[in-house]
Each structure stands twice: as C-alpha cells, then as structure tokens.
C-alpha cells in the first residue's frame, strides 16, 4: 500500500512539473513565405547600411558573429542566412531584420557586463527572426492589402517587397514600428532566447538580469536605454519567468566563451566618432502611430575610392541577354537571378557604391506597359532608397530593337558624404521588363559615363 502511495505521489509530482513547463512558441499566422522574409531582410539591410555606420573592424565583426552563430548552431535554430554586424551607435540596442540580418549597437557591447548578457540580447533578437514576428505583425495589420499584393505578384516588380510594403505605410527596417513588438511577443522571445542560450552554454538568467538592469536605468531617464525599452517592453518579471523554466533547460555548465568581451569593449572605445545626420523628432525612428516609419541615419565612414577602368571589356551571357562589362569587374548572381556587376571597392556592405545592377521583372498583366511600369518601378525605388531625386525624366530610346526608357536619378551614396548618380534603363521585352541600373558616385560619374554607354549599347537578345 505504501509503495503504491509513493508511486502515486511521484506521478503527481511529475505531472505537476510537466504542467509548469511552458511550450516553446511557434510562428503565428503569416501571409509571407520564409523566402520572402529572407528577401525582405536583404532589401532592408541595404537601407540600414546606407543609413547607419557599419563598423569596418574585422576583430569586432568576427567576435559578434562567433557569439551569434554559436547560438544559431547549438541552439538548433531554423535555417536562415544569419549574419551579425556592429553599427556605431551609443544607444544600447540591437535589432534583427526578417530572414536573419542583425545589427548590434556599439552601446550594447559597452553596456554588457559579460558575454552571456550580450549573447542574451542576440538570442532574444534571433527568436524574433525564428518566430517571424515582423512579418506576422505586418500580416495582421494589412492582411487584405497584403493578400492582393502577394497573390498578384506586385511585390516582385519595382522596389521589391520593401517597395510594395512602403506603399501601404508598412516598414520592417531599422526604427520601424513593425519591429517594436508587443509584450506578448517579448515574452515569447525571452522564452525561446533563454532556451537557446542554455543549449549554447550561456546562463539564461543573464538575459533577464541585463534587461532588468536597463529597466532600472530607464527609470532614471537614461536616454541611452530609452529606445531599447521602447522596442522591448517588459512582459513582467523576466528573471522569475526564466528561473521558473530552468528545471526544463539544459543544465550547463554555463561556461561558453566565444572571445574576449573586454577586448571588444576596448576596440569600441577606440573608434573615431561619427557625424550624426538629422533625425526625426522622436530621435531614432517613427512613433507607433506613424504611417511612414523611418530609420535612424548616420553618415557612412567608408571613403569614396578612386574609380579606374581600363576600357577593356568582357562579355556576360545568361538566359536571353548578352552584354559587355569592364574586365576589372565581376558578375554576382542573386537567388532571384538579379545581377550585380562591380568589384570589391564598389560594394559597401550590402549596397552598390558603383557598378551595374540588373533585374528581370514580370509584366503586371502579361504584357509590359513601358511608361506606366517604369513609373511604378521608379516610385518603388524612391520608396526604398533615401533622398532620391529625379534629375532627368524618362526619355525614349531603342535597345537591340526593343523599346526602352532612360531615366537619370540621384540619391545618397553609401560612400562618406557623397551623392550618387543612378541611370535607370528599362527595356520592354514583351512579357518582362528588363531593368539595368548604372550606379556611380556623382563626383566620378564622368569617369564611368562612357563605360555605361558602351554597356547599354552592347545589350543583345537571343530571342
């Protein structure tokens, strides 16, 4: 009888323990595919790296990537093309874009007391990516319009997904209200982040300790943490919530170490200051009620190189199109079959400082309407790039027997304190619109103008 009673008490204890274990959250309702999350992340990353100063320090970049990828691999997170970059911002923050890109403020690195606290914020942000909170919020807020856009294929035309979302007043880049999550989403990211930390060998309680330390500082009106607390509203007693789950997490030892945080903090302390651009009234992004969220802007620290081309050309042939390009440059083919033609100096993070970009866009109704489709593309381009101005309206030309339009724009260059000239060539290919964008810093456009003309004149079609 006594044995049966003990067995019954043990079974009740096990059931009680199991009942208190929270299930890890899963992604909610979403009209976007996972690949569209990835595509959005790439598009918004280009905007972020035009608007914020990415620290070009290999030691610092390698360190945050080691911490981040340890969390991804040992935490067994969903497969996305993750990467981690440091941006020079004194405010204590980090943010992840849909599909994997993450940006860590230098202020966060300085504020962390140990690597586990830094890893905790990264694990929390990675959880937002895995749970697809950004596109889930966009789906809930604009599901009727989004359904029409995603089904019709409008998002694949000019400006990409980010351009299509901009037309609805939806943004998922830095400073966007769509990346300021609810308390429920914060609790989900805390829970998944804590489990991810434990699997990777970090003490999960450090996540809650760091957040609650910032909350205490925020009560003293510390401007460096105000944005973080706005973006990460407290779901309640974070330490207690995480400690309640410790019995169900990997037990450690919590001794993970991907590098030397103190050395990383010394690197940050020695960085030269950067000039801040003018910001919106809320000092860092749009308010939750804004319909046009904006990212914080900082001048790029990458100096414009001297562009040199020999005048000798190679030939690219792919699909139905062939064209010549400078022999010093290389062709990179994207997952969506887009092309970037440039060299190492021409690429600034995810942005093109000089070179050629090429896209093939399907016609809206099965047949290209050259002027209206070009106008729509340019509108989307303006929505996804900062400070775009039209310098010359579309002019009609012919390219290899096909009707085409040539438009000249200017916009902010990814090089320090530079504007760029963007010559957009749109070509009517019947059921498709071929877009070539010739990019150059305005100060050196005369160097590349003849080169760009030769490229456009060399375009040929096989059918």
C-alpha positions as CSV (number, residue, x, y, z in Angstrom):
1,X,0.0,0.0,0.0
2,X,2.8,2.4,0.9
3,X,4.6,1.7,-2.3
4,X,1.5,2.4,-4.3
5,X,1.0,5.7,-2.4
6,X,4.6,6.7,-3.1
7,X,4.2,5.9,-6.7
8,X,1.0,7.9,-6.9
9,X,2.7,10.9,-5.2
10,X,5.7,10.6,-7.6
11,X,3.4,10.5,-10.6
12,X,1.5,13.6,-9.4
13,X,4.8,15.4,-8.8
14,X,5.9,14.6,-12.4
15,X,2.6,15.7,-13.8
16,X,2.7,19.0,-11.8
17,X,6.3,19.6,-13.0
18,X,5.3,18.9,-16.6
19,X,2.3,21.2,-16.3
20,X,4.5,24.1,-15.3
21,X,6.8,23.7,-18.3
22,X,6.0,26.2,-21.0
23,X,5.9,25.0,-24.6
24,X,8.2,26.9,-26.8
25,X,6.3,29.3,-29.0
26,X,5.8,28.8,-32.7
27,X,5.4,31.3,-35.6
28,X,1.9,32.8,-35.9
29,X,-0.3,33.4,-38.9
30,X,1.7,34.8,-41.8
31,X,1.0,35.6,-45.4
32,X,4.7,35.8,-46.2
33,X,6.7,32.8,-47.1
34,X,10.0,32.2,-45.3
35,X,11.9,33.0,-48.5
36,X,10.0,36.3,-48.6
37,X,11.3,37.0,-45.1
38,X,14.8,36.4,-46.4
39,X,14.2,38.7,-49.4
40,X,12.8,41.5,-47.2
41,X,15.8,41.2,-44.8
42,X,18.2,41.6,-47.8
43,X,16.3,44.7,-49.1
44,X,16.1,46.4,-45.7
45,X,19.7,45.5,-44.9
46,X,20.7,47.7,-47.9
47,X,18.7,50.6,-46.4
48,X,20.2,50.1,-43.0
49,X,23.8,50.1,-44.3
50,X,23.1,53.3,-46.2
51,X,21.7,54.9,-43.1
52,X,23.9,53.6,-40.3
53,X,27.6,53.4,-39.8
54,X,28.7,49.7,-40.0
55,X,31.9,49.4,-38.1
56,X,34.6,48.0,-40.5
57,X,36.6,46.3,-37.8
58,X,37.3,42.6,-38.6
59,X,38.0,41.7,-35.0
60,X,34.7,43.1,-33.7
61,X,32.7,41.7,-36.6
62,X,34.3,38.2,-36.1
63,X,33.5,38.3,-32.4
64,X,29.8,39.1,-32.7
65,X,29.5,36.5,-35.5
66,X,31.1,33.8,-33.3
67,X,28.6,34.6,-30.5
68,X,25.7,34.7,-32.8
69,X,26.5,31.6,-34.8
70,X,27.1,29.6,-31.6
71,X,23.6,30.5,-30.6
72,X,22.2,29.5,-34.0
73,X,24.0,26.2,-34.3
74,X,23.9,24.9,-30.8
75,X,20.5,26.4,-30.2
76,X,19.3,24.5,-33.2
77,X,17.5,27.5,-34.7
78,X,15.7,27.4,-38.0
79,X,17.9,27.7,-41.1
80,X,18.2,31.4,-42.3
81,X,21.1,33.2,-43.8
82,X,22.1,34.9,-40.5
83,X,24.8,37.4,-40.1
84,X,25.8,39.9,-37.5
85,X,27.2,43.4,-37.9
86,X,28.2,46.1,-35.5
87,X,26.9,49.7,-36.1
88,X,28.4,52.7,-34.4
89,X,25.5,53.9,-32.2
90,X,26.0,54.9,-28.5
91,X,22.4,53.9,-27.6
92,X,22.0,50.4,-26.1
93,X,20.2,48.4,-28.7
94,X,20.2,45.6,-31.3
95,X,17.7,44.7,-33.9
96,X,17.2,41.8,-36.3
97,X,15.6,42.1,-39.7
98,X,13.3,39.4,-41.1
99,X,15.2,36.5,-42.5
100,X,18.4,36.9,-40.4
101,X,20.4,40.1,-40.7
102,X,21.2,41.5,-37.2
103,X,22.8,44.8,-36.2
104,X,24.3,45.3,-32.8
105,X,24.9,48.9,-31.5
106,X,28.3,49.6,-30.0
107,X,26.4,51.0,-27.0
108,X,25.2,47.4,-26.3
109,X,28.7,46.0,-26.4
110,X,29.9,48.7,-23.9
111,X,26.9,48.1,-21.6
112,X,27.2,44.2,-21.3
113,X,28.8,43.0,-18.1
114,X,29.7,39.6,-19.6
115,X,29.4,37.7,-22.8
116,X,26.3,35.9,-21.6
117,X,24.4,39.2,-21.4
118,X,25.5,40.1,-25.0
119,X,24.5,36.6,-26.1
120,X,21.2,37.0,-24.3
121,X,20.2,40.1,-26.4
122,X,21.3,38.3,-29.6
123,X,19.3,35.2,-28.6
124,X,16.3,37.3,-27.9
125,X,16.6,39.1,-31.3
126,X,17.2,35.7,-33.1
127,X,14.0,34.5,-31.6
128,X,12.1,37.3,-33.2
129,X,13.5,36.2,-36.5
130,X,12.6,32.5,-36.0
131,X,9.1,33.3,-34.7
132,X,8.8,35.7,-37.7
133,X,7.3,38.4,-35.5
134,X,7.9,41.2,-38.0
135,X,6.0,39.8,-41.0
136,X,3.4,38.3,-38.6
137,X,2.7,41.9,-37.4
138,X,2.6,43.1,-41.0
139,X,0.2,40.3,-41.9
140,X,-2.2,41.2,-39.0
141,X,-2.1,44.9,-39.8
142,X,-2.6,44.8,-43.5
143,X,-3.8,41.3,-44.4
144,X,-6.4,42.4,-47.0
145,X,-4.0,44.6,-49.0
146,X,-1.0,42.2,-48.5
147,X,-3.0,39.3,-49.8
148,X,-3.7,41.2,-53.0
149,X,-0.1,42.2,-53.4
150,X,1.5,38.8,-52.7
151,X,-1.0,36.9,-54.9
152,X,-0.8,39.4,-57.8
153,X,3.0,39.4,-57.9
154,X,3.1,43.2,-57.5
155,X,5.8,42.7,-54.8
156,X,8.2,41.3,-57.4
157,X,8.2,44.5,-59.5
158,X,9.9,47.8,-59.0
159,X,11.3,48.4,-55.5
160,X,10.8,44.7,-54.5
161,X,8.9,43.6,-51.4
162,X,10.0,46.6,-49.3
163,X,8.8,49.0,-52.0
164,X,5.4,47.3,-52.2
165,X,5.1,47.5,-48.4
166,X,6.1,51.1,-48.4
167,X,3.0,51.9,-50.5
168,X,0.9,50.5,-47.6
169,X,2.9,52.5,-45.0
170,X,4.5,49.3,-43.7
171,X,8.2,49.2,-42.9
172,X,10.3,46.4,-41.4
173,X,13.7,48.2,-41.3
174,X,15.6,49.9,-38.5
175,X,13.3,52.2,-36.5
176,X,10.1,50.7,-37.9
177,X,7.2,50.4,-35.6
178,X,6.7,46.9,-37.0
179,X,9.9,45.9,-35.2
180,X,8.7,47.3,-31.9
181,X,7.0,44.2,-30.5
182,X,4.1,43.7,-28.1
183,X,4.7,42.4,-24.6
184,X,3.4,39.0,-25.6
185,X,6.0,38.8,-28.4
186,X,8.7,40.0,-26.0
187,X,7.7,37.2,-23.6
188,X,7.9,34.6,-26.5
189,X,11.3,35.9,-27.5
190,X,12.5,35.8,-23.8
191,X,11.4,32.2,-23.5
192,X,12.9,31.0,-26.8
193,X,16.0,33.1,-26.3
194,X,16.6,31.6,-22.8
195,X,16.3,28.1,-24.1
196,X,18.6,28.9,-27.0
197,X,21.2,30.4,-24.5
198,X,21.1,27.3,-22.3
199,X,21.6,25.0,-25.3
200,X,24.6,27.1,-26.4
201,X,26.2,27.1,-22.9
202,X,25.2,30.5,-21.6
203,X,23.5,31.2,-18.4
204,X,19.9,32.1,-19.4
205,X,19.3,34.2,-16.3
206,X,21.8,36.7,-17.6
207,X,19.3,37.7,-20.3
208,X,16.7,38.7,-17.7
209,X,19.3,40.4,-15.5
210,X,20.5,42.6,-18.3
211,X,17.0,43.6,-19.4
212,X,16.0,44.4,-15.8
213,X,19.2,46.4,-15.2
214,X,18.3,48.5,-18.2
215,X,14.7,48.9,-16.9
216,X,16.2,50.3,-13.7
217,X,18.4,52.7,-15.5
218,X,15.4,53.7,-17.8
219,X,13.6,54.8,-14.7
220,X,16.2,57.4,-14.2
221,X,15.5,58.8,-17.7
222,X,18.7,57.4,-19.2
223,X,18.5,58.4,-22.9
224,X,20.8,55.6,-24.0
225,X,18.4,52.9,-22.9
226,X,15.1,54.7,-23.7
227,X,14.9,53.4,-27.2
228,X,15.7,49.8,-26.1
229,X,12.9,49.9,-23.6
230,X,10.5,51.3,-26.2
231,X,11.4,48.5,-28.6
232,X,11.5,45.8,-25.8
233,X,8.5,46.4,-23.5
234,X,8.8,44.3,-20.3
235,X,6.3,41.4,-20.2
236,X,6.6,41.2,-16.4
237,X,9.1,39.8,-14.0
238,X,11.7,38.5,-16.5
239,X,14.0,36.9,-14.0
240,X,11.2,34.9,-12.3
241,X,9.8,33.8,-15.6
242,X,13.1,32.4,-16.8
243,X,14.0,30.9,-13.4
244,X,10.7,29.1,-13.5
245,X,11.8,27.3,-16.6
246,X,15.4,26.5,-15.6
247,X,14.5,22.9,-14.5
248,X,13.5,22.1,-18.1
249,X,16.5,23.7,-19.8
250,X,19.9,22.1,-20.4
251,X,21.7,22.2,-17.1
252,X,25.1,23.6,-18.3
253,X,27.8,24.1,-17.3
254,X,27.1,27.7,-18.5
255,X,30.7,28.5,-19.4
256,X,30.5,29.3,-23.1
257,X,33.1,31.9,-24.3
258,X,33.4,32.9,-27.9
259,X,36.0,35.5,-27.4
260,X,37.1,38.4,-25.1
261,X,34.3,40.9,-24.4
262,X,36.7,43.2,-22.6
263,X,38.9,43.3,-25.7
264,X,35.8,44.0,-27.9
265,X,34.9,46.9,-25.5
266,X,38.4,48.3,-25.9
267,X,38.0,48.3,-29.7
268,X,34.7,50.1,-29.4
269,X,36.2,52.7,-27.0
270,X,38.9,53.5,-29.6
271,X,36.5,54.0,-32.5
272,X,36.6,57.5,-34.0
273,X,33.3,59.5,-33.6
274,X,30.9,59.7,-36.5
275,X,28.8,62.6,-37.6
276,X,25.1,62.2,-36.9
277,X,22.7,63.2,-39.6
278,X,19.4,65.0,-38.7
279,X,16.9,62.7,-37.1
280,X,13.2,62.7,-36.8
281,X,11.5,64.3,-33.7
282,X,11.3,61.1,-31.8
283,X,15.2,60.7,-32.0
284,X,15.5,57.3,-33.7
285,X,12.5,56.3,-35.6
286,X,8.8,56.6,-36.2
287,X,6.3,56.6,-33.4
288,X,3.9,53.7,-33.1
289,X,1.2,55.8,-34.7
290,X,3.4,56.9,-37.7
291,X,2.4,55.6,-41.1
292,X,5.9,56.3,-42.6
293,X,8.4,54.7,-40.2
294,X,12.0,55.9,-40.7
295,X,15.4,54.6,-39.8
296,X,18.0,56.4,-37.8
297,X,20.5,57.9,-40.1
298,X,24.3,58.2,-39.7
299,X,26.9,59.3,-42.1
300,X,28.9,56.4,-43.7
301,X,32.6,56.2,-42.6
302,X,33.6,54.5,-45.9
303,X,35.6,56.9,-48.0
304,X,34.9,57.0,-51.7
305,X,37.7,55.2,-53.7
306,X,39.2,56.4,-56.9
307,X,37.4,54.5,-59.7
308,X,39.6,53.3,-62.5
309,X,38.5,51.3,-65.6
310,X,40.9,50.3,-68.4
311,X,38.4,50.5,-71.2
312,X,38.7,46.7,-71.9
313,X,35.5,44.6,-71.6
314,X,34.4,41.1,-71.0
315,X,31.0,39.5,-72.1
316,X,28.2,38.3,-69.9
317,X,25.7,35.8,-71.4
318,X,22.9,34.5,-69.4
319,X,19.3,33.4,-70.4
320,X,18.3,35.5,-73.4
321,X,20.6,38.6,-72.7
322,X,24.2,39.3,-73.5
323,X,26.1,42.5,-72.7
324,X,29.7,43.7,-72.2
325,X,31.1,45.0,-68.9
326,X,34.5,46.2,-67.6
327,X,37.1,43.5,-67.4
328,X,38.1,44.6,-63.8
329,X,34.6,43.9,-62.5
330,X,32.9,40.6,-61.6
331,X,29.3,39.4,-62.0
332,X,27.4,38.2,-58.9
333,X,24.1,36.4,-59.5
334,X,21.4,36.6,-56.7
335,X,19.0,33.9,-55.7
336,X,16.3,35.8,-57.7
337,X,18.5,35.8,-60.8
338,X,19.3,39.5,-60.3
339,X,22.8,40.6,-61.2
340,X,25.4,42.9,-59.6
341,X,28.4,43.8,-61.7
342,X,31.2,45.6,-59.7
343,X,34.4,45.0,-57.9
344,X,35.4,44.8,-54.2
345,X,35.7,48.5,-53.8
346,X,32.4,49.1,-55.4
347,X,30.5,47.1,-52.7
348,X,29.8,48.8,-49.4
349,X,28.2,46.3,-47.1
350,X,25.1,45.2,-48.9
351,X,25.0,48.4,-51.1
352,X,26.5,49.1,-54.5
353,X,28.7,52.2,-54.5
354,X,29.4,51.9,-58.2
355,X,28.7,49.3,-60.8
356,X,25.6,47.8,-62.6
357,X,22.5,46.1,-61.2
358,X,20.2,44.1,-63.5
359,X,16.7,42.7,-62.8
360,X,14.0,40.9,-64.9
361,X,10.5,41.8,-63.7
362,X,7.3,40.1,-64.9
363,X,4.7,42.3,-66.5
364,X,1.7,43.0,-64.4
365,X,-1.0,41.9,-66.9
366,X,1.2,39.6,-69.0
367,X,2.3,42.5,-71.3
368,X,4.7,45.3,-70.4
369,X,3.3,48.9,-70.5
370,X,6.6,50.6,-70.7
371,X,5.9,54.0,-69.3
372,X,3.5,53.0,-66.6
373,X,5.6,50.0,-65.5
374,X,8.7,52.2,-65.5
375,X,6.9,54.9,-63.5
376,X,5.8,52.3,-60.9
377,X,9.3,50.9,-60.7
378,X,10.8,54.3,-60.1
379,X,8.2,55.1,-57.4
380,X,9.2,51.9,-55.6
381,X,12.8,52.7,-56.0
382,X,12.3,56.1,-54.4
383,X,10.5,54.4,-51.5
384,X,13.3,52.0,-50.8
385,X,16.3,54.5,-51.1
386,X,17.0,57.7,-49.1
387,X,16.7,61.1,-50.7
388,X,16.0,60.1,-54.3
389,X,15.6,62.9,-56.8
390,X,14.7,62.7,-60.5
391,X,17.3,64.7,-62.5
392,X,16.0,63.8,-66.0
393,X,12.6,62.4,-66.9
394,X,12.4,59.2,-68.9
395,X,13.5,59.5,-72.5
396,X,12.7,57.0,-75.2
397,X,15.5,55.0,-76.9
398,X,15.8,51.6,-78.6
399,X,18.0,48.8,-77.2
400,X,18.7,46.0,-79.6
401,X,15.4,46.6,-81.4
402,X,13.4,46.8,-78.2
403,X,11.6,50.0,-76.9
404,X,13.3,51.4,-73.8
405,X,13.3,54.3,-71.4
406,X,16.3,56.0,-69.9
407,X,15.9,57.9,-66.6
408,X,18.6,59.7,-64.5
409,X,18.2,59.9,-60.7
410,X,20.4,61.0,-57.8
411,X,20.4,59.5,-54.3
412,X,22.6,59.2,-51.2
413,X,25.7,57.2,-51.8
414,X,27.0,54.6,-49.4
415,X,30.3,56.4,-49.5
416,X,31.1,59.1,-46.9
417,X,29.3,62.4,-47.6
418,X,28.7,61.6,-51.3
419,X,25.7,61.7,-53.6
420,X,25.4,59.1,-56.4
421,X,24.0,59.2,-59.9
422,X,21.7,56.3,-60.9
423,X,20.9,55.9,-64.6
424,X,17.9,53.6,-64.9
425,X,17.4,51.8,-68.2
426,X,14.1,49.9,-68.6
427,X,13.6,47.7,-71.6
428,X,10.3,46.3,-72.9
429,X,10.7,42.6,-73.5
430,X,7.1,41.8,-74.1
431,X,6.1,39.8,-71.0
432,X,9.0,41.0,-69.0
433,X,10.7,44.3,-68.1
434,X,14.5,44.3,-68.1
435,X,16.0,46.9,-65.7
436,X,19.6,47.9,-65.8
437,X,20.8,50.5,-63.2
438,X,24.1,52.1,-63.7
439,X,25.5,53.4,-60.3
440,X,28.3,55.9,-59.8
441,X,29.3,58.5,-57.2
442,X,28.2,61.8,-58.8
443,X,31.7,63.2,-58.3
444,X,33.1,60.5,-60.6
445,X,30.3,59.9,-63.0
446,X,32.3,61.4,-65.8
447,X,34.8,58.6,-65.4
448,X,32.1,55.9,-65.9
449,X,29.7,57.6,-68.2
450,X,31.3,56.3,-71.5
451,X,31.7,52.9,-69.9
452,X,28.0,52.8,-69.0
453,X,27.0,53.9,-72.6
454,X,29.1,51.1,-74.1
455,X,27.4,48.6,-71.8
456,X,23.9,49.8,-72.8
457,X,24.8,49.7,-76.5
458,X,26.2,46.2,-76.2
459,X,23.0,44.7,-74.9
460,X,21.7,41.9,-77.2
461,X,18.8,39.5,-77.0
462,X,18.8,35.9,-78.3
463,X,15.1,35.8,-78.9
